[in-house]
Amino acid sequence: MNLIFSPQSWLQRFPKQTRLILVTVAYGLAAGLVAVGFQSAMNAVYHFGLVALSKQSPTNFLVGSLILMVGAALFVGWLLSSFCPEASGSGVPQLKAALWKDFGFVPARVIWVKFIAGVIQIGTGSSLGREGPSVQLAGAIGSNLAGFAGEPKHRRRHGATTGAAAGLAAAFNTPLAAVTFVLEELIGDLNSRLLGSILLAAMIGALVTHAVFGPQPAFTLEVIREPSWRAYMLVPVVSIFASLVGVAFQKSSLKLRLSNRRNSRTPPWMRPAVGALICWALGTFVFFKTGRLGVFALGYDDLSDALAGKLAWQIAALLLAAKFVATVACYGMGGCGGIFSPTLFFGAMTGIITAGIASFVIPIQADGVAMLAVIGMSSTLGAAVRAPVTSILIVFEMTHQFALVPPLMLGALVSQTISRKMLRRNFYDALLEQDGHDLERFTPPRDLTAWHRQSVSALANPTPIVLESLHAPTVEEVISRHPYQAFPVMDQGVVIGVLNRIEARAALKTGHPPLLQPVVVCGPNDTIKQAEQWLVEKGATVAVVMSPDGSRVSGIFTLHDLLRAQLAASDSSDESV
């Protein structure tokens, strides 16, 4: 008798639909637990570290917080650069890349590196959010559990997406927003066939949070009765200002991040410590001025006070300025943490400031101030993430205030308009583009028929390396400078074949002329279905796309690229509950 337990063989005893439900429950439960564990560990580090130091003498706080924050960031920088660079930053774009480029496969090392690095960096005070680490951690858990259950590497998308939904639901106790975030941002399709599985996993993630922390919302507000017409008049104004803050945050963070990546003088392991040092300087300055710790870590205590009307607008302005710069520094310098919590903080402070200044002209009641703070939260988040349904639902679920829904909808409309006018892409897509991902080729089609109708330009690499000479020195230089496996060869403006890297190396070694592989030549308006047929008929593995006038190669794709995209388009139909 075989005593070794095999999850795959055990699952095979059940019908297909039952198996899918069982694994979804497992993904949701595991992801919810890891998100709750991450939150608990981070809160413990924060309270036993910075909060405890804040109750000691000014000298002890100053020296202790400096050693704690910078030392922790140095350790995190070493951990990320040595073991798992893809665990840095938010984690949401990295998970999105894994979903669409690697079919949901996430290496197991992401789990332990992201957990340790996120807990240490955010817990010791760096101004970053917990949603990104929670989503990436939970998605990685789901992906690896899928492998444990017998799923091959190219069918892990179900585990990764359902895990991400459960993780975000557990992190903020917002299951509806978790569902829409995964559909809007990670998948890009509100009608995805994975909707049933994502709903189930998000529900389980929320139940895990309820079991550990209780069913209370993330922020407690006094019941907001009907705000006055004066407050409603200020909703568009707050939305505009809060959206502009979100736009400025995205541009500043990405600019610093890009500058950092081009700067070889500062080693990667040291960069998070530079961000932590800037955050420490600003945070201690604000603390000694106001007695508040809002610049550090999540800043939720001061955010709660702002929503409860316990924060003067002048202090809110100081907190906004300091936390904005601190977060840009921490994120742009490669720290490990997300952007949800900081953008919510920015938005709330913007609402408080706007209400405070407006009160010199028109009286604003407490209900109106709270409403404007909440509208600011949704607008700043919506402008950066550009997921309008999520930005409405996450704030609504965090506060449980039904009276806020109409102004939240108006704020979402304003924030999306401003964001789309001022930014080419949302925060996460801009990060992927900065990392060299071609987003037009990045996300696969939603169904196979639509995919076949697309032009070949949607699949092709738009920057091919073309050989116009087969002389040995030219070939050797090209293959040494570029990592590609196939190089189109042109002779007098005509594509005559493709040189394979292996064949090129063999030819250079033996000195014989390289043998060229057959190639399919497509026009920019030919469809992918036509290209498939030509590849089969000619027995080729590479296709090149010519420019409209036929004078140059404008793109190249391989049979591997085609199969990968086609599999991504078709396999999700089997992954729905």
MARBA-935269 format. One record per residue (C-alpha): residue in one letter; x, z, y. Coordinates in Angstrom, 3 decimals, padded with zeros to 6 digits, always signed. Layout:
BEGIN
a | X | Z | Y
...
***
This chain:
BEGIN
m | +000.000 | +000.000 | +000.000
n | +001.308 | -000.947 | +003.444
l | +001.485 | +002.199 | +005.561
i | +002.759 | +000.445 | +008.704
f | +000.026 | +000.200 | +011.335
s | -000.355 | -003.266 | +012.825
p | -002.623 | -003.537 | +015.885
q | -002.935 | -007.267 | +015.361
s | -004.131 | -006.984 | +011.771
w | -006.491 | -004.135 | +012.687
l | -008.034 | -006.154 | +015.514
q | -008.553 | -009.138 | +013.236
r | -011.187 | -007.132 | +011.343
f | -013.566 | -007.478 | +014.292
p | -015.404 | -010.528 | +015.649
k | -013.672 | -012.340 | +018.502
q | -015.931 | -010.992 | +021.253
t | -015.598 | -007.434 | +019.955
r | -011.812 | -007.789 | +019.860
l | -011.816 | -008.926 | +023.459
i | -013.858 | -005.911 | +024.556
l | -011.642 | -003.514 | +022.598
v | -008.404 | -004.818 | +024.092
t | -009.927 | -004.869 | +027.588
v | -010.872 | -001.208 | +027.213
a | -007.328 | -000.449 | +026.047
y | -005.796 | -002.331 | +028.979
g | -008.093 | -000.597 | +031.462
l | -007.477 | +002.865 | +030.055
a | -003.686 | +002.501 | +029.923
a | -003.519 | +000.918 | +033.376
g | -005.763 | +003.602 | +034.876
l | -003.621 | +006.351 | +033.384
v | -000.362 | +004.882 | +034.661
a | -001.832 | +004.425 | +038.169
v | -003.097 | +008.012 | +038.227
g | +000.245 | +009.241 | +036.898
f | +002.076 | +007.285 | +039.580
q | -000.127 | +008.741 | +042.317
s | +000.212 | +012.300 | +041.004
a | +003.996 | +012.087 | +040.690
m | +004.363 | +010.568 | +044.153
n | +002.153 | +013.240 | +045.757
a | +004.103 | +015.990 | +043.992
v | +007.432 | +014.652 | +045.258
y | +006.040 | +014.363 | +048.792
h | +004.603 | +017.882 | +048.925
f | +007.604 | +019.562 | +047.316
g | +009.935 | +017.572 | +049.535
l | +008.971 | +016.617 | +053.081
v | +005.924 | +018.856 | +053.403
a | +007.906 | +021.873 | +052.216
l | +010.777 | +021.021 | +054.576
s | +008.363 | +020.669 | +057.517
k | +007.503 | +024.362 | +057.165
q | +011.117 | +025.441 | +057.538
s | +013.308 | +025.638 | +060.640
p | +013.849 | +022.481 | +062.728
t | +017.493 | +022.280 | +061.610
n | +016.584 | +022.590 | +057.935
f | +013.896 | +019.935 | +058.324
l | +016.191 | +017.578 | +060.198
v | +019.122 | +017.815 | +057.787
g | +017.064 | +018.209 | +054.626
s | +014.784 | +015.258 | +055.321
l | +017.765 | +013.028 | +056.188
i | +019.557 | +013.827 | +052.930
l | +016.334 | +013.507 | +050.947
m | +015.168 | +010.161 | +052.352
v | +018.482 | +008.332 | +052.608
g | +019.793 | +009.691 | +049.315
a | +016.605 | +008.710 | +047.508
a | +016.647 | +005.224 | +049.062
l | +020.275 | +004.704 | +047.997
f | +019.326 | +005.607 | +044.443
v | +016.313 | +003.262 | +044.570
g | +018.483 | +000.438 | +045.921
w | +020.945 | +000.900 | +043.081
l | +018.143 | +001.094 | +040.513
l | +016.457 | -002.090 | +041.731
s | +019.606 | -004.171 | +042.138
s | +021.079 | -003.021 | +038.809
f | +018.078 | -003.206 | +036.510
c | +015.096 | -005.049 | +037.973
p | +015.189 | -006.834 | +041.360
e | +011.637 | -008.112 | +040.775
a | +010.385 | -004.502 | +041.035
s | +011.240 | -004.342 | +044.743
g | +008.712 | -004.826 | +047.520
s | +004.980 | -004.677 | +046.997
g | +004.823 | -006.054 | +043.478
v | +001.630 | -008.022 | +044.089
p | +003.341 | -011.392 | +044.727
q | +005.657 | -010.783 | +041.779
l | +002.651 | -010.188 | +039.536
k | +000.946 | -013.287 | +040.916
a | +004.062 | -015.305 | +040.093
a | +004.070 | -013.884 | +036.579
l | +000.400 | -014.783 | +036.129
w | +000.780 | -018.429 | +037.055
k | +004.359 | -019.291 | +036.184
d | +004.808 | -017.152 | +033.058
f | +001.180 | -016.965 | +031.851
g | +000.985 | -013.234 | +032.568
f | +004.195 | -012.208 | +030.821
v | +005.857 | -009.279 | +032.629
p | +009.098 | -007.762 | +031.249
a | +008.775 | -004.174 | +030.055
r | +011.611 | -003.037 | +032.348
v | +009.319 | -003.568 | +035.344
i | +007.214 | -000.611 | +034.190
w | +009.828 | +002.104 | +034.204
v | +011.832 | +000.763 | +037.152
k | +008.762 | +000.327 | +039.381
f | +007.394 | +003.745 | +038.436
i | +010.618 | +005.623 | +039.166
a | +011.553 | +003.622 | +042.268
g | +008.059 | +003.794 | +043.796
v | +007.604 | +007.510 | +043.152
i | +011.003 | +008.344 | +044.618
q | +010.960 | +006.056 | +047.654
i | +007.373 | +006.628 | +048.797
g | +007.338 | +010.263 | +047.703
t | +010.451 | +011.079 | +049.728
g | +008.909 | +009.646 | +052.887
s | +009.611 | +005.930 | +053.283
s | +006.670 | +004.323 | +055.069
l | +005.185 | +002.159 | +052.316
g | +001.932 | +002.014 | +050.345
r | +001.050 | +002.768 | +046.759
e | -001.317 | -000.151 | +046.032
g | +001.417 | -002.704 | +045.324
p | +003.302 | -000.549 | +042.821
s | -000.001 | +000.477 | +041.218
v | -001.072 | -003.155 | +040.770
q | +002.286 | -004.329 | +039.437
l | +002.659 | -001.309 | +037.160
a | -000.831 | -001.670 | +035.768
g | -000.475 | -005.423 | +035.339
a | +002.818 | -004.916 | +033.505
i | +001.202 | -002.318 | +031.240
g | -001.616 | -004.741 | +030.405
s | +000.820 | -007.584 | +029.753
n | +002.973 | -005.532 | +027.402
l | -000.017 | -004.066 | +025.596
a | -001.205 | -007.624 | +025.035
g | +002.128 | -008.332 | +023.372
f | +001.788 | -005.171 | +021.282
a | -001.620 | -006.421 | +020.168
g | -000.064 | -009.667 | +018.979
e | -000.583 | -011.980 | +021.945
p | +002.274 | -014.483 | +022.460
k | +004.048 | -014.721 | +025.807
h | +001.911 | -017.630 | +026.961
r | -001.364 | -015.703 | +026.568
r | -000.749 | -012.491 | +028.499
r | -002.814 | -013.397 | +031.580
h | -005.880 | -011.528 | +030.318
g | -003.901 | -008.311 | +029.873
a | -002.106 | -008.610 | +033.215
t | -005.221 | -009.331 | +035.309
t | -007.431 | -006.696 | +033.719
g | -004.619 | -004.161 | +033.954
a | -004.139 | -004.953 | +037.651
a | -007.861 | -004.467 | +038.345
a | -007.897 | -001.116 | +036.566
g | -004.744 | +000.004 | +038.368
l | -006.063 | -000.776 | +041.837
a | -009.439 | +000.792 | +041.019
a | -007.683 | +003.972 | +039.900
a | -005.268 | +004.019 | +042.856
f | -007.986 | +004.043 | +045.522
n | -011.131 | +004.922 | +043.536
t | -012.506 | +001.526 | +044.602
p | -013.611 | -000.459 | +041.531
l | -015.575 | -003.128 | +043.413
a | -012.679 | -003.840 | +045.782
a | -010.310 | -003.955 | +042.806
v | -012.438 | -006.663 | +041.203
t | -012.611 | -008.783 | +044.346
f | -008.902 | -008.328 | +045.110
v | -007.868 | -009.608 | +041.697
l | -010.290 | -012.526 | +041.958
e | -009.530 | -013.370 | +045.604
e | -005.788 | -012.821 | +045.666
l | -004.297 | -012.959 | +042.183
i | -006.592 | -015.544 | +040.577
g | -007.958 | -017.284 | +043.661
d | -011.385 | -017.878 | +042.129
l | -014.415 | -015.596 | +042.523
n | -016.086 | -017.481 | +039.645
s | -013.248 | -016.939 | +037.176
r | -014.126 | -016.723 | +033.486
l | -012.170 | -013.467 | +033.469
l | -014.783 | -011.799 | +035.683
g | -016.419 | -009.852 | +032.840
s | -013.131 | -008.448 | +031.591
i | -012.007 | -007.561 | +035.115
l | -015.285 | -005.735 | +035.807
l | -014.975 | -003.720 | +032.609
a | -011.334 | -002.808 | +033.249
a | -011.992 | -001.812 | +036.876
m | -014.845 | +000.438 | +035.778
i | -012.585 | +002.154 | +033.250
g | -009.823 | +002.577 | +035.826
a | -012.298 | +004.236 | +038.204
l | -013.538 | +006.516 | +035.408
v | -009.964 | +007.634 | +034.751
t | -009.620 | +008.586 | +038.430
h | -012.971 | +010.391 | +038.317
a | -011.813 | +012.369 | +035.278
v | -008.547 | +013.458 | +036.943
f | -009.352 | +013.731 | +040.661
g | -013.146 | +013.701 | +040.732
p | -015.543 | +011.066 | +042.110
q | -014.864 | +011.775 | +045.796
p | -013.868 | +008.870 | +048.082
a | -010.309 | +008.496 | +049.340
f | -011.352 | +009.614 | +052.849
t | -014.133 | +012.053 | +053.697
l | -016.211 | +011.212 | +056.761
e | -019.072 | +013.004 | +058.343
v | -022.224 | +010.972 | +057.874
i | -022.155 | +008.210 | +060.461
r | -025.584 | +007.866 | +061.896
e | -026.570 | +004.876 | +063.956
p | -023.731 | +004.372 | +066.486
s | -024.676 | +003.541 | +070.052
w | -024.795 | -000.009 | +071.389
r | -021.646 | +000.772 | +073.350
a | -019.693 | +001.283 | +070.127
y | -021.114 | -001.933 | +068.672
m | -019.973 | -003.805 | +071.765
l | -016.418 | -002.693 | +071.043
v | -016.411 | -003.871 | +067.403
p | -015.145 | -007.401 | +068.239
v | -012.588 | -005.941 | +070.646
v | -011.204 | -003.544 | +068.029
s | -011.223 | -006.322 | +065.427
i | -009.199 | -008.584 | +067.698
f | -006.595 | -005.938 | +068.507
a | -006.379 | -004.711 | +064.903
s | -006.037 | -008.268 | +063.603
l | -003.247 | -008.961 | +066.069
v | -001.459 | -005.852 | +064.818
g | -001.803 | -007.170 | +061.259
v | -000.447 | -010.581 | +062.279
a | +002.475 | -008.980 | +064.129
f | +003.239 | -006.789 | +061.119
q | +003.361 | -009.771 | +058.772
k | +005.551 | -011.849 | +061.059
s | +007.945 | -008.975 | +061.791
s | +008.291 | -007.874 | +058.159
l | +008.884 | -011.378 | +056.851
k | +011.350 | -012.193 | +059.617
l | +013.394 | -009.072 | +058.865
r | +013.199 | -009.730 | +055.129
l | +014.427 | -013.307 | +055.558
s | +017.234 | -012.190 | +057.849
n | +018.209 | -009.605 | +055.270
r | +018.351 | -012.126 | +052.462
r | +020.660 | -014.341 | +054.524
n | +022.894 | -011.442 | +055.499
s | +025.581 | -011.043 | +052.854
r | +027.370 | -008.250 | +054.708
t | +024.908 | -005.557 | +053.652
p | +024.779 | -005.235 | +049.834
p | +021.261 | -005.195 | +048.308
w | +021.611 | -001.660 | +046.961
m | +022.223 | -000.313 | +050.477
r | +019.362 | -002.052 | +052.305
p | +016.504 | +000.312 | +051.365
a | +018.597 | +003.187 | +052.728
v | +018.854 | +001.438 | +056.109
g | +015.056 | +001.161 | +056.233
a | +014.701 | +004.810 | +055.183
l | +017.152 | +005.871 | +057.917
i | +015.106 | +004.095 | +060.600
c | +011.932 | +005.644 | +059.217
w | +013.563 | +009.092 | +059.232
a | +014.658 | +008.753 | +062.868
l | +011.193 | +007.697 | +064.040
g | +009.367 | +010.156 | +061.801
t | +011.368 | +013.180 | +062.887
f | +010.999 | +012.204 | +066.545
v | +007.215 | +012.048 | +066.196
f | +007.148 | +015.254 | +064.164
f | +009.036 | +017.242 | +066.793
k | +006.824 | +015.768 | +069.526
t | +003.443 | +016.212 | +067.831
g | +003.914 | +018.281 | +064.674
r | +002.559 | +015.376 | +062.580
l | +004.089 | +013.701 | +059.522
g | +002.052 | +010.506 | +059.671
v | +005.061 | +008.208 | +060.056
f | +006.337 | +009.290 | +056.644
a | +005.030 | +008.010 | +053.295
l | +001.306 | +007.124 | +053.229
g | +000.304 | +009.054 | +056.340
y | -003.088 | +009.877 | +054.836
d | -003.317 | +013.377 | +056.348
d | -003.129 | +012.017 | +059.873
l | -005.367 | +009.101 | +058.939
s | -008.000 | +011.563 | +057.690
d | -007.714 | +013.543 | +060.921
a | -008.197 | +010.334 | +062.907
l | -011.391 | +009.522 | +061.004
a | -012.612 | +013.068 | +061.515
g | -012.109 | +012.889 | +065.300
k | -009.199 | +015.357 | +065.305
l | -006.611 | +012.991 | +066.768
a | -006.206 | +012.199 | +070.473
w | -005.765 | +008.544 | +071.301
q | -002.406 | +009.183 | +072.979
i | -001.026 | +010.667 | +069.753
a | -002.596 | +007.790 | +067.828
a | -000.676 | +005.357 | +070.051
l | +002.604 | +007.134 | +069.344
l | +001.898 | +007.206 | +065.617
l | +000.968 | +003.528 | +065.588
a | +004.146 | +002.413 | +067.372
a | +006.445 | +004.574 | +065.261
k | +004.834 | +003.823 | +061.907
f | +004.690 | +000.101 | +062.659
v | +008.456 | -000.086 | +063.232
a | +009.166 | +002.271 | +060.323
t | +007.092 | +000.205 | +057.889
v | +008.606 | -003.092 | +059.041
a | +012.054 | -001.565 | +058.494
c | +011.252 | -000.112 | +055.064
y | +009.560 | -003.252 | +053.760
g | +011.833 | -005.786 | +055.414
m | +014.924 | -004.002 | +054.086
g | +013.741 | -004.369 | +050.494
g | +012.084 | -001.028 | +049.824
c | +009.792 | -000.423 | +046.860
g | +006.199 | -000.071 | +048.059
g | +003.103 | -001.883 | +049.270
i | +001.324 | -002.718 | +052.513
f | -002.293 | -001.586 | +051.995
s | -001.810 | +001.998 | +053.146
p | +000.300 | +001.140 | +056.212
t | -002.104 | -001.577 | +057.380
l | -005.066 | +000.775 | +056.957
f | -003.169 | +003.321 | +059.063
f | -002.379 | +000.730 | +061.768
g | -006.003 | -000.348 | +061.944
a | -007.411 | +003.172 | +062.211
m | -004.987 | +004.064 | +064.994
t | -005.854 | +000.836 | +066.817
g | -009.545 | +001.767 | +066.654
i | -008.858 | +005.278 | +067.968
i | -006.730 | +003.921 | +070.824
t | -009.328 | +001.320 | +071.816
a | -012.115 | +003.895 | +071.776
g | -010.009 | +006.335 | +073.796
i | -009.187 | +003.826 | +076.507
a | -012.764 | +002.500 | +076.610
s | -014.070 | +006.038 | +077.083
f | -012.700 | +005.994 | +080.626
v | -015.317 | +003.361 | +081.397
i | -018.156 | +003.978 | +078.930
p | -018.830 | +007.129 | +076.897
i | -018.256 | +006.740 | +073.141
q | -019.752 | +009.329 | +070.807
a | -017.922 | +010.710 | +067.763
d | -019.891 | +008.449 | +065.397
g | -018.800 | +005.429 | +067.393
v | -015.130 | +006.469 | +067.398
a | -015.152 | +006.915 | +063.619
m | -016.850 | +003.549 | +063.178
l | -014.264 | +001.798 | +065.347
a | -011.419 | +003.416 | +063.415
v | -012.890 | +002.166 | +060.143
i | -013.436 | -001.335 | +061.581
g | -009.789 | -001.353 | +062.640
m | -008.710 | -000.441 | +059.095
s | -010.634 | -003.341 | +057.580
s | -009.541 | -005.840 | +060.235
t | -005.809 | -005.159 | +060.010
l | -005.869 | -005.273 | +056.216
g | -008.027 | -008.408 | +056.248
a | -005.723 | -010.204 | +058.681
a | -002.629 | -009.558 | +056.572
v | -004.037 | -009.987 | +053.071
r | -006.698 | -012.558 | +054.048
a | -009.118 | -011.364 | +051.385
p | -012.287 | -010.749 | +053.442
v | -014.537 | -009.433 | +050.675
t | -011.849 | -007.014 | +049.547
s | -011.192 | -005.801 | +053.093
i | -014.897 | -004.984 | +053.498
l | -015.416 | -003.361 | +050.118
i | -012.247 | -001.274 | +049.973
v | -013.015 | +000.466 | +053.275
f | -016.673 | +000.891 | +052.370
e | -015.800 | +002.413 | +048.975
m | -013.142 | +004.626 | +050.557
t | -015.679 | +006.137 | +052.950
h | -019.083 | +005.715 | +051.197
q | -020.752 | +004.980 | +054.559
f | -023.574 | +002.427 | +054.292
a | -024.036 | +002.264 | +058.065
l | -020.604 | +000.637 | +058.332
v | -021.427 | -002.502 | +056.349
p | -022.775 | -004.708 | +059.215
p | -019.879 | -003.968 | +061.610
l | -017.419 | -004.367 | +058.721
m | -018.791 | -007.850 | +058.124
l | -018.386 | -008.715 | +061.796
g | -014.847 | -007.336 | +061.775
a | -013.992 | -009.420 | +058.695
l | -015.253 | -012.555 | +060.415
v | -013.091 | -011.912 | +063.471
s | -009.989 | -010.959 | +061.466
q | -010.185 | -014.038 | +059.251
t | -010.565 | -016.313 | +062.254
i | -007.517 | -014.853 | +063.990
s | -005.417 | -014.748 | +060.834
r | -006.101 | -018.385 | +059.957
k | -005.343 | -019.482 | +063.511
m | -002.042 | -017.604 | +063.758
l | -000.685 | -017.518 | +060.203
r | -000.148 | -020.361 | +057.741
r | -000.504 | -018.103 | +054.705
n | -001.475 | -014.564 | +053.855
f | +001.179 | -011.884 | +053.418
y | +001.650 | -012.333 | +049.671
d | +001.726 | -016.131 | +049.668
a | +004.168 | -016.096 | +052.571
l | +006.446 | -013.844 | +050.498
l | +006.254 | -016.242 | +047.556
e | +007.022 | -019.181 | +049.808
q | +009.967 | -017.283 | +051.288
d | +011.264 | -016.741 | +047.756
g | +011.226 | -020.466 | +047.110
h | +007.943 | -020.926 | +045.257
d | +006.112 | -024.181 | +045.948
l | +002.568 | -022.879 | +046.358
e | +000.969 | -026.314 | +046.055
r | +002.357 | -026.475 | +042.523
f | +002.128 | -022.742 | +041.966
t | -001.510 | -022.051 | +041.140
p | -002.897 | -024.064 | +038.229
p | -006.284 | -025.804 | +038.338
r | -009.511 | -024.007 | +037.510
d | -010.626 | -026.497 | +034.859
l | -009.027 | -029.296 | +032.890
t | -011.246 | -032.082 | +034.214
a | -010.369 | -031.264 | +037.814
w | -006.730 | -031.105 | +036.806
h | -006.792 | -034.594 | +035.290
r | -008.289 | -036.007 | +038.475
q | -005.530 | -034.637 | +040.685
s | -002.743 | -036.890 | +041.872
v | +000.650 | -036.604 | +040.227
s | +002.044 | -035.323 | +043.533
a | +000.359 | -031.957 | +042.827
l | +002.552 | -031.491 | +039.772
a | +005.845 | -033.020 | +040.877
n | +008.869 | -031.187 | +042.221
p | +009.083 | -032.596 | +045.778
t | +012.881 | -032.206 | +046.075
p | +014.394 | -034.147 | +043.147
i | +018.110 | -034.859 | +042.903
v | +018.584 | -038.599 | +042.421
l | +021.729 | -040.231 | +041.046
e | +022.641 | -043.593 | +042.534
s | +025.927 | -043.864 | +040.665
l | +026.989 | -043.004 | +037.120
h | +030.682 | -042.709 | +037.937
a | +032.104 | -039.600 | +036.279
p | +033.140 | -037.758 | +039.479
t | +029.667 | -038.257 | +041.000
v | +027.883 | -037.090 | +037.850
e | +030.175 | -034.074 | +037.483
e | +029.636 | -033.009 | +041.090
v | +025.842 | -033.324 | +040.875
i | +025.384 | -031.384 | +037.635
s | +027.763 | -028.654 | +038.819
r | +025.857 | -028.197 | +042.099
h | +022.308 | -028.356 | +040.750
p | +020.785 | -026.482 | +037.772
y | +018.203 | -029.141 | +036.868
q | +017.933 | -030.613 | +033.367
a | +016.950 | -034.160 | +034.359
f | +018.177 | -036.481 | +037.125
p | +016.469 | -039.799 | +037.972
v | +018.903 | -042.686 | +038.194
m | +018.360 | -045.530 | +040.691
d | +020.089 | -048.893 | +040.866
q | +019.462 | -051.073 | +043.916
g | +016.255 | -049.198 | +044.739
v | +014.819 | -049.316 | +041.216
v | +014.506 | -046.337 | +038.849
i | +016.295 | -047.378 | +035.631
g | +016.046 | -044.108 | +033.680
v | +016.765 | -040.382 | +033.602
l | +020.082 | -038.692 | +032.874
n | +019.760 | -035.531 | +030.795
r | +022.166 | -032.671 | +031.556
i | +023.289 | -032.388 | +027.924
e | +023.976 | -036.113 | +027.724
a | +025.820 | -035.983 | +031.060
r | +028.155 | -033.222 | +029.826
a | +028.768 | -035.070 | +026.552
a | +029.596 | -038.277 | +028.421
l | +032.000 | -036.481 | +030.742
k | +033.712 | -034.860 | +027.780
t | +034.138 | -038.026 | +025.711
g | +034.474 | -040.520 | +028.541
h | +031.777 | -042.894 | +027.268
p | +029.007 | -044.212 | +029.541
p | +025.990 | -041.840 | +029.571
l | +022.823 | -042.915 | +027.784
l | +019.696 | -042.858 | +029.920
q | +016.289 | -041.680 | +028.712
p | +013.167 | -043.746 | +029.358
v | +011.137 | -042.758 | +032.380
v | +007.592 | -043.236 | +033.625
v | +007.320 | -044.369 | +037.242
c | +004.142 | -043.326 | +039.098
g | +002.710 | -043.997 | +042.502
p | +001.720 | -041.044 | +044.692
n | -002.004 | -041.742 | +044.178
d | -001.894 | -042.126 | +040.390
t | -003.732 | -039.359 | +038.534
i | -002.267 | -036.873 | +036.117
k | -004.446 | -038.307 | +033.340
q | -002.876 | -041.737 | +033.903
a | +000.602 | -040.207 | +033.835
e | -000.185 | -038.484 | +030.531
q | -001.203 | -041.783 | +028.965
w | +001.944 | -043.564 | +030.221
l | +004.206 | -040.784 | +028.914
v | +002.651 | -041.111 | +025.461
e | +002.801 | -044.917 | +025.450
k | +006.441 | -045.081 | +026.586
g | +007.671 | -042.101 | +024.584
a | +009.159 | -040.576 | +027.729
t | +009.518 | -036.911 | +028.652
v | +010.084 | -037.363 | +032.400
a | +008.015 | -039.021 | +035.126
v | +009.098 | -039.793 | +038.666
v | +006.806 | -040.247 | +041.646
m | +007.758 | -042.911 | +044.164
s | +007.073 | -042.794 | +047.881
p | +004.120 | -044.888 | +049.159
d | +006.424 | -047.764 | +050.112
g | +008.280 | -047.577 | +046.769
s | +011.681 | -047.158 | +048.414
r | +012.604 | -043.675 | +047.206
v | +011.812 | -040.992 | +044.632
s | +009.482 | -038.414 | +046.199
g | +008.966 | -036.199 | +043.143
i | +009.752 | -035.600 | +039.483
f | +008.071 | -033.724 | +036.652
t | +008.795 | -033.244 | +032.975
l | +006.601 | -033.108 | +029.933
h | +007.257 | -029.355 | +029.889
d | +005.808 | -029.046 | +033.413
l | +002.764 | -031.038 | +032.355
l | +002.108 | -029.006 | +029.219
r | +002.590 | -025.719 | +031.042
a | +000.048 | -026.626 | +033.727
q | -002.410 | -028.066 | +031.222
l | -002.232 | -024.968 | +029.046
a | -002.811 | -022.777 | +032.091
a | -005.879 | -024.837 | +032.956
s | -007.430 | -024.650 | +029.523
d | -006.549 | -021.299 | +027.966
s | -008.570 | -019.096 | +030.335
s | -011.795 | -020.425 | +028.836
d | -011.137 | -018.257 | +025.781
e | -010.504 | -015.076 | +027.785
s | -013.908 | -013.971 | +029.032
v | -016.106 | -011.056 | +028.071
***
